[in-house]
Amino acid sequence: MTKPIHIIGGGMAGSEAAWQIVSAGHPVVIHEMRPTVGTFAHQTDSLAELVCSNSFRSDDHEANAVGLLHWEMRAANSLIMEMAEVHKLPAGGALAVDREPFAAAVTDRLLNHPLVTLERGEVSGLPPEDWGQTIVATGPLTSSSLAESILAATGEGALAFFDAIAPIVYADSIDMSKAWFQSRYDKGETEEERTAYLNCPMDKDTYEAFIDALLESGKTEFKDWEKDTPYFDGCLPIEVMAERGRETLRFGPMKPVGLTNPHQPDVKPYAVVQLRRDNALGTLYNIVGFQTKMKYGEQAQAFALIPGLENAKFARLGGIHRNTFINSPRLLDGQMRLKSRPDIRFAGQISGVEGYVESAAMGLLAGRMAVAEAEGQTLSDVPQTTAMGALVTHITGGADAKTFQPMNVNFGLFPLVDGVKGGRRNRKDRYKAYTDRAKADWQDWLQGA
């Protein structure tokens, strides 16, 4: 048997990397510190546990960059996307999953594979060179000891930002005489998808009182070493958004568009709070876009101002944690290897991508690159015209190392399509041109990989 490839971290990226490797016939050892060492956000010892949301975002592969990434991963035999499809929940045009069965299914598939070995326990430093190829995929909650070892080896000051977690509500505690089921613009192919969200309407006075409560609430206090840490813009706490302007939430997660309140069909809501199903039973709903760092008691008081949630019971209140990642454009080569230790690759959020899907995608690439190297080959560069290629190019040199920040996949990372005009009016055609080109180039790359 060939020498195993080691993977540190059993999250989205580590799980996907492991699957790609064993699918190619190579053994892996997954090192996962949970439950021996816990984290602030995780609640189980499952691999691929989702902690801050259950959404993989848009599944539209013709007009959305993350939907295109879904498509590319499916074409590459992604375990994460296969299990997401099996355990998906109605979410309009988005792909949301039943988080615990999803993680359990990923765990079972990997642990039942004869080429997978799981070792529980913390890896507190960089792996010894006699391990051979190693993929570090420790995610947003990398242990402090491992993070310190990475920094000591790279000589780089780590970038860090805060991630916030949204609260989860028990469905039977929501007042349905005020709330209603509807996806924005009735989006979705089935009735279940068109009614995938719960909506709680606000009039102007209620909205203003809610904003006041957010602004006046007690917040989690940061330690001295955390005070200069910025937020990632894609995961801003609602109270931070409110501080940027009283109307910010009305044009963000609380926008009142594409919805009709059946309880008052002639009254247009001033703002709407949406909740998305969090499990297949429909017993839990997470409040969309409501990441928060408010203290627990303050959260309960503020959320009680939302019509329909006056007596809501929470399965989990919101929280916040610090996320550390490396300066990948400076530290990694085009094969995602640490320049100072080419036996080590980085994948997932620690490499500077943001989001569940992006993390898993980088695990997919890291796994395939490791397989090629184990077989004495080198994978050709992934075309930047694809979602995969756009992301990996960004983190391995496309971004400015001086201002590097975590990045979701987006069409701004793609090369322009010749002959396709820009501007808002042509956006649909432009995005379709991006995705058509990406699919063709991705399939060509897979065939030659």
C-alpha positions in Angstrom: 0.0 0.0 0.0 1.2 3.5 -0.8 2.1 5.9 2.0 -1.0 7.6 3.4 -1.7 11.2 2.9 -2.4 13.0 6.2 -5.2 15.5 6.6 -5.4 17.7 9.7 -9.0 18.7 10.2 -12.2 16.9 9.5 -14.4 19.8 8.5 -15.8 20.5 5.0 -12.4 20.9 3.3 -10.7 18.0 5.1 -13.7 15.6 4.4 -13.8 16.5 0.7 -10.0 16.2 0.3 -10.1 12.8 2.0 -12.9 11.6 -0.3 -11.1 12.7 -3.5 -7.9 10.9 -2.3 -9.5 7.6 -1.4 -11.6 7.7 -4.5 -8.3 7.7 -6.5 -7.1 4.6 -4.5 -4.8 6.3 -2.0 -5.0 5.9 1.8 -5.6 8.8 4.1 -5.3 9.5 7.8 -7.7 12.2 9.0 -6.6 13.9 12.3 -9.6 15.5 14.0 -9.2 17.0 17.5 -12.9 16.8 18.4 -14.1 15.6 20.9 -10.8 15.4 22.7 -10.4 19.1 22.2 -13.7 21.0 21.7 -14.4 24.4 20.1 -16.7 27.3 20.9 -19.0 26.5 18.0 -19.1 22.8 17.4 -21.6 20.6 19.2 -20.8 17.1 17.9 -17.8 15.0 17.0 -19.1 14.4 13.4 -16.9 15.2 10.4 -18.2 18.1 8.2 -20.3 19.6 11.0 -21.9 22.9 10.0 -21.7 25.5 12.7 -22.9 28.9 11.7 -25.5 28.2 9.0 -27.1 25.3 7.2 -27.1 27.1 3.8 -24.8 26.4 0.8 -26.4 29.5 -0.7 -27.7 29.8 -4.3 -27.9 26.6 -6.4 -28.4 28.6 -9.6 -25.6 27.3 -11.8 -26.5 29.6 -14.8 -26.5 33.0 -13.1 -24.7 32.7 -9.8 -21.0 32.0 -9.0 -21.6 29.8 -6.0 -24.3 27.8 -7.9 -21.7 27.3 -10.6 -19.2 26.1 -7.9 -21.9 23.5 -6.9 -22.1 22.3 -10.5 -18.3 22.0 -10.8 -18.0 20.1 -7.6 -20.8 17.7 -8.6 -19.0 17.0 -11.9 -15.9 16.1 -9.9 -17.6 13.5 -7.7 -17.9 15.7 -4.6 -18.9 13.9 -1.5 -20.0 17.1 0.1 -22.4 17.9 -2.7 -23.7 14.3 -2.9 -24.6 14.3 0.8 -26.0 17.9 0.5 -28.4 16.6 -2.2 -29.5 13.7 -0.1 -30.2 15.8 2.9 -31.3 19.1 1.3 -34.2 21.1 2.8 -36.6 23.4 0.9 -35.0 26.8 0.6 -36.3 28.4 -2.5 -33.5 28.8 -5.0 -30.8 28.1 -2.3 -29.3 24.8 -1.3 -29.8 24.2 2.5 -29.2 21.0 4.4 -30.4 19.2 7.4 -27.2 19.8 9.3 -26.9 16.8 11.7 -28.0 14.0 9.2 -25.7 15.6 6.6 -22.7 15.5 8.9 -23.5 12.0 10.0 -23.8 10.8 6.4 -20.4 12.3 5.5 -18.9 10.7 8.5 -20.4 7.3 7.8 -19.3 7.4 4.2 -15.7 8.2 5.1 -15.3 5.9 8.1 -16.7 3.0 6.2 -14.2 3.4 3.4 -11.3 0.8 3.8 -8.7 3.4 2.9 -9.7 5.9 5.6 -8.2 6.0 9.1 -9.5 8.5 11.6 -7.3 9.6 14.5 -8.9 11.6 17.3 -6.7 14.1 19.1 -5.1 17.5 18.6 -2.1 18.0 16.2 -0.5 20.8 18.2 2.3 21.7 15.7 3.3 21.4 12.1 3.5 17.8 11.0 6.8 16.0 11.0 8.4 15.7 7.6 8.3 11.9 7.7 4.5 12.1 7.4 5.0 13.0 3.8 2.2 14.8 2.1 -0.1 16.6 4.5 -3.1 18.8 4.0 -3.9 21.4 6.7 -7.6 22.0 6.7 -8.3 23.0 10.2 -10.9 25.6 9.4 -12.0 28.8 11.1 -11.3 27.4 14.6 -7.8 26.2 14.2 -6.3 25.4 17.7 -4.1 28.1 19.1 -1.1 25.8 19.4 -1.2 24.8 15.8 -1.8 28.4 14.7 1.2 29.5 16.6 3.3 26.8 15.0 2.2 27.9 11.6 3.0 31.5 12.3 6.4 30.5 13.7 7.2 28.5 10.5 6.0 31.2 8.1 7.2 34.3 9.8 3.9 36.0 8.9 1.5 37.9 11.1 -1.8 36.1 10.7 -4.8 37.9 9.5 -7.9 37.4 11.6 -11.5 38.4 11.6 -14.6 37.7 13.6 -17.3 35.2 12.5 -20.8 35.5 14.0 -23.4 32.8 14.4 -27.1 33.3 13.9 -29.7 32.1 16.5 -32.1 29.1 16.0 -35.7 29.1 17.0 -38.1 26.3 17.8 -40.8 26.3 15.1 -43.7 25.6 17.5 -42.9 28.8 19.5 -43.5 31.0 16.4 -46.9 32.8 16.3 -48.3 31.8 12.9 -51.2 34.3 13.2 -48.5 36.9 12.4 -45.9 34.9 10.4 -46.3 33.2 7.1 -44.5 30.8 4.7 -43.2 32.2 1.5 -39.9 32.4 -0.5 -39.1 35.7 -2.0 -41.0 36.1 -5.3 -42.3 32.6 -4.7 -39.0 31.2 -6.0 -38.7 27.5 -6.3 -39.9 24.6 -8.5 -42.1 23.0 -5.9 -44.7 24.2 -3.4 -42.3 23.1 -0.6 -39.6 25.3 -2.0 -41.9 28.2 -2.7 -42.9 28.1 1.0 -39.4 27.4 2.4 -39.1 30.5 4.5 -41.0 31.9 7.5 -41.6 35.6 7.3 -42.2 38.0 10.2 -43.4 41.5 9.1 -42.6 44.8 10.7 -44.2 48.2 10.4 -42.1 51.3 10.6 -42.6 51.9 14.3 -41.7 48.3 15.2 -38.6 48.4 12.9 -37.4 51.6 14.5 -37.9 50.1 18.0 -36.0 47.1 16.9 -33.1 49.1 15.6 -33.0 51.0 18.9 -32.8 47.7 20.8 -29.9 46.6 18.6 -28.0 49.8 19.1 -28.5 49.9 22.8 -27.9 46.2 23.6 -25.0 44.9 25.6 -22.3 43.3 23.4 -19.8 40.6 23.9 -16.6 42.1 25.2 -13.4 41.4 23.3 -10.1 40.6 24.9 -7.4 43.1 24.5 -5.7 41.1 21.8 -8.9 40.9 19.8 -9.9 44.5 19.8 -8.3 45.4 16.4 -9.7 42.3 14.7 -12.0 43.2 11.8 -15.3 41.5 10.8 -15.7 39.7 7.6 -18.2 41.7 5.6 -20.1 38.6 4.5 -20.9 37.7 8.1 -21.5 41.0 9.8 -23.5 41.0 13.1 -26.8 42.7 12.7 -26.0 45.3 15.3 -22.9 46.2 13.4 -25.0 46.6 10.3 -27.4 48.8 12.2 -24.6 51.0 13.4 -23.8 51.7 9.8 -27.2 53.3 9.3 -30.7 52.8 10.4 -31.9 51.7 7.0 -29.1 49.2 6.4 -31.0 46.2 7.5 -34.0 47.2 5.4 -31.8 47.0 2.3 -30.1 43.8 3.6 -31.4 40.7 5.3 -34.7 42.5 6.2 -35.6 43.8 2.8 -39.4 43.7 2.4 -39.5 42.8 -1.3 -41.0 39.8 -3.2 -43.3 39.0 -0.3 -47.1 39.3 0.4 -48.4 39.0 3.9 -51.6 36.8 3.7 -52.7 38.2 7.1 -52.7 41.7 5.7 -52.5 41.4 1.9 -53.1 45.1 1.3 -50.4 46.3 3.7 -46.8 46.4 2.5 -44.4 45.5 5.3 -41.8 48.1 6.1 -39.3 45.3 6.8 -39.4 41.5 7.0 -37.4 39.1 9.1 -37.0 35.7 7.4 -36.3 32.4 9.0 -35.1 29.3 7.1 -35.8 25.7 8.0 -32.8 24.2 9.8 -33.7 20.5 9.9 -35.8 18.1 7.9 -38.5 17.8 10.6 -39.2 21.5 10.3 -38.9 21.9 14.1 -36.0 24.3 14.0 -35.6 27.6 12.0 -32.6 29.9 11.9 -33.0 33.6 11.5 -31.5 34.5 8.2 -28.7 37.1 8.3 -29.1 37.5 12.1 -25.5 36.8 13.1 -24.9 38.6 16.4 -22.5 39.4 19.2 -25.2 40.6 21.6 -25.3 39.1 25.0 -27.8 36.3 25.4 -30.3 38.2 27.6 -30.2 41.2 25.2 -30.8 38.9 22.2 -33.9 37.4 23.8 -35.3 40.9 24.5 -34.5 42.3 21.1 -35.9 39.4 19.1 -39.1 39.4 21.2 -39.8 42.7 19.4 -40.2 40.9 16.1 -43.9 40.1 15.3 -44.4 36.4 15.6 -41.3 35.9 17.8 -42.7 37.5 20.9 -42.7 34.2 22.8 -40.1 32.4 20.7 -38.0 29.7 22.3 -34.4 29.4 21.2 -32.5 26.2 20.5 -29.4 28.3 20.2 -28.7 32.0 20.6 -26.2 33.8 18.5 -22.5 34.0 19.2 -19.2 35.2 17.8 -15.8 33.6 17.4 -12.4 34.6 16.1 -11.2 33.2 12.8 -7.6 33.0 11.7 -6.2 32.4 8.3 -2.9 32.6 6.5 -1.7 35.1 3.9 -2.0 32.6 1.1 -0.9 34.8 -1.8 2.4 35.3 -0.1 2.8 31.8 1.5 1.4 29.3 -1.0 2.5 28.2 -4.4 0.2 27.4 -7.3 -0.3 23.9 -6.1 -1.5 25.2 -2.7 1.7 24.1 -1.0 3.5 26.0 1.7 6.6 27.5 -0.1 8.8 26.9 3.0 7.4 23.3 3.5 6.3 21.9 0.1 5.1 18.7 1.8 2.3 20.7 3.4 -0.8 22.0 1.6 -3.5 24.3 3.0 -7.2 24.1 2.1 -10.5 25.5 3.4 -11.1 28.6 5.3 -7.6 28.7 6.8 -6.3 29.3 3.2 -8.4 32.4 2.9 -11.6 31.4 1.2 -14.9 32.1 2.9 -18.0 29.9 3.0 -18.8 26.2 3.3 -18.9 25.5 -0.4 -15.7 27.4 -1.1 -13.9 25.6 1.7 -15.0 22.2 0.4 -14.0 23.2 -3.1 -10.5 24.0 -2.0 -10.4 20.7 -0.2 -11.4 19.0 -3.4 -8.6 20.6 -5.3 -6.0 20.0 -2.6 -6.9 16.3 -2.5 -6.6 15.9 -6.3 -3.3 17.8 -6.3 -2.0 15.5 -3.5 -3.0 12.4 -5.5 -1.2 13.7 -8.6 1.9 14.3 -6.6 1.8 10.9 -5.0 1.7 9.4 -8.5 4.7 11.5 -9.6 2.7 14.0 -11.6 1.6 17.6 -11.3 -2.0 18.7 -12.1 -2.2 21.3 -14.8 -3.4 24.8 -13.6 -7.1 25.0 -13.1 -8.5 27.4 -15.7 -9.3 30.8 -14.1 -12.4 30.9 -16.2 -13.9 28.3 -13.9 -15.3 28.9 -10.4 -12.6 26.5 -8.9 -9.9 28.2 -10.9 -11.0 31.7 -10.0 -10.8 30.8 -6.3 -7.5 29.0 -6.3 -5.9 31.6 -8.5 -7.1 34.3 -6.1 -5.6 32.7 -3.0 -2.4 31.6 -4.6 -1.3 34.9 -6.1 -4.2 36.6 -7.8 -5.0 38.7 -4.7 -2.8 41.5 -3.3 -0.9 40.0 -0.4 -0.8 43.4 1.3 -4.6 43.7 1.5 -5.6 40.0 1.4 -9.0 39.2 3.0 -11.2 36.1 3.0 -13.2 35.8 -0.3 -16.4 34.2 -1.4 -16.5 33.0 -5.0 -17.9 35.8 -7.2 -17.9 36.7 -10.9 -15.5 39.6 -10.2 -12.7 36.9 -9.9 -13.4 35.7 -13.4 -11.7 37.0 -16.6 -14.1 39.0 -18.8 -15.9 37.2 -21.6 -15.0 38.5 -25.0 -17.8 40.2 -26.8 -20.2 40.3 -23.8 -21.2 43.8 -22.7 -21.1 44.9 -19.1 -23.8 46.9 -17.2 -26.9 46.0 -15.3 -29.1 45.5 -18.3 -26.8 42.8 -19.7 -26.0 41.1 -16.4 -28.2 38.0 -17.0 -26.6 37.3 -20.4 -23.1 38.1 -19.0 -23.5 35.6 -16.1 -24.8 33.0 -18.5 -21.7 33.5 -20.7 -19.5 33.1 -17.6 -21.1 29.9 -16.6 -21.3 28.4 -20.1 -17.6 29.0 -20.6 -16.8 27.7 -17.1 -18.6 24.5 -17.5 -16.9 23.7 -20.8 -13.5 24.6 -19.5 -14.0 22.6 -16.2 -15.1 19.5 -18.1 -12.0 19.8 -20.4 -9.8 20.2 -17.3 -11.3 17.2 -15.5 -10.8 15.0 -18.6 -7.2 15.9 -18.8 -6.5 15.8 -15.0 
